[in-house]
Amino acid sequence: MILPHPESDLTLNIMVLGVGIVEQLKEQDFVLVEKLMVEFLEKNKKRTPEMFLNSLTFLYSCGMIEKKGYKVKLTPRKEVQMKLNVKNEKCWSDYFQKQIYY
């Protein structure tokens, strides 16, 4: 389990910043990365371009966004993403057992 430093600012956590990017992309189709970064940086003076790129990389590696040239958009939800949103631990373990053994 990852434990943040007790004095760290959780609003600057990569996952929290990723949620902000998802919120920006919700109602839009493909958006220029530069435009998205400008909006991202304007929301909080403590945010940096490096934080933006790390959050964008995190979202891409999770399969939440797709890219096309210099533009990004949210990906449509897939069956695997729907299963991972289940909060029942038994369902999680069943899902991973199926993935490992089949």
C-alpha positions as CSV (number, residue, x, y, z in Angstrom):
1,M,0.0,0.0,0.0
2,I,1.3,3.4,-0.9
3,L,1.2,5.9,2.0
4,P,1.6,9.6,1.1
5,H,3.8,11.8,3.3
6,P,1.6,13.2,6.1
7,E,2.4,16.8,5.1
8,S,1.9,16.2,1.3
9,D,-0.7,18.1,-0.6
10,L,-3.1,15.5,-1.9
11,T,-4.5,17.9,-4.5
12,L,-1.1,17.4,-6.3
13,N,-1.4,13.6,-6.4
14,I,-1.2,12.1,-9.9
15,M,-4.5,10.3,-9.6
16,V,-6.3,13.4,-8.3
17,L,-4.8,15.5,-11.1
18,G,-5.9,12.8,-13.6
19,V,-9.5,13.1,-12.4
20,G,-9.3,16.9,-13.2
21,I,-8.1,16.0,-16.7
22,V,-10.9,13.5,-17.2
23,E,-13.4,16.2,-16.1
24,Q,-12.0,18.5,-18.7
25,L,-12.3,15.9,-21.4
26,K,-15.8,14.6,-20.5
27,E,-17.8,16.8,-22.8
28,Q,-15.3,17.2,-25.6
29,D,-14.1,15.1,-28.5
30,F,-10.4,15.2,-29.5
31,V,-8.6,18.2,-27.7
32,L,-5.2,19.5,-28.4
33,V,-2.8,18.6,-25.6
34,E,-1.4,22.1,-25.4
35,K,-4.9,23.6,-24.9
36,L,-5.6,21.0,-22.2
37,M,-2.4,21.7,-20.4
38,V,-3.1,25.5,-20.4
39,E,-6.5,24.9,-18.8
40,F,-4.8,22.4,-16.3
41,L,-2.1,24.9,-15.3
42,E,-4.6,27.7,-14.8
43,K,-6.6,25.9,-12.2
44,N,-3.8,25.9,-9.6
45,K,-0.6,27.8,-9.4
46,K,1.2,24.9,-7.8
47,R,0.6,22.7,-10.9
48,T,3.5,22.2,-13.3
49,P,3.8,20.9,-16.9
50,E,5.6,17.8,-15.5
51,M,2.6,17.0,-13.3
52,F,0.4,17.3,-16.3
53,L,2.5,15.0,-18.4
54,N,2.7,12.4,-15.6
55,S,-1.1,12.5,-15.1
56,L,-1.7,12.2,-18.8
57,T,0.7,9.2,-19.0
58,F,-1.1,7.6,-16.0
59,L,-4.5,8.0,-17.8
60,Y,-3.1,6.6,-21.0
61,S,-1.5,3.6,-19.3
62,C,-4.9,2.9,-17.6
63,G,-6.6,3.0,-20.9
64,M,-8.7,6.0,-20.0
65,I,-7.6,8.2,-22.9
66,E,-6.6,7.7,-26.5
67,K,-4.4,9.8,-28.7
68,K,-4.5,10.9,-32.3
69,G,-1.6,13.0,-33.3
70,Y,-1.3,15.9,-30.8
71,K,-4.9,15.4,-29.6
72,V,-6.4,13.2,-26.9
73,K,-10.0,12.2,-25.9
74,L,-11.6,9.9,-23.4
75,T,-12.0,6.3,-24.6
76,P,-15.4,4.7,-24.6
77,R,-15.9,2.4,-21.6
78,K,-15.1,-1.2,-22.4
79,E,-16.3,-4.4,-20.8
80,V,-13.1,-4.8,-18.8
81,Q,-13.3,-1.3,-17.5
82,M,-16.9,-2.0,-16.4
83,K,-15.9,-5.1,-14.5
84,L,-13.0,-3.3,-12.7
85,N,-15.5,-0.7,-11.4
86,V,-17.3,-3.4,-9.3
87,K,-16.8,-2.8,-5.6
88,N,-17.4,-6.3,-4.5
89,E,-14.1,-8.0,-3.6
90,K,-15.4,-11.4,-4.5
91,C,-16.1,-10.2,-8.0
92,W,-12.5,-8.7,-8.2
93,S,-11.0,-12.0,-7.1
94,D,-13.2,-14.0,-9.6
95,Y,-12.2,-11.6,-12.4
96,F,-8.4,-12.0,-11.7
97,Q,-8.6,-15.7,-11.3
98,K,-10.3,-16.0,-14.7
99,Q,-7.6,-13.8,-16.2
100,I,-4.8,-15.9,-14.6
101,Y,-6.1,-19.4,-15.2
102,Y,-7.9,-19.1,-18.6
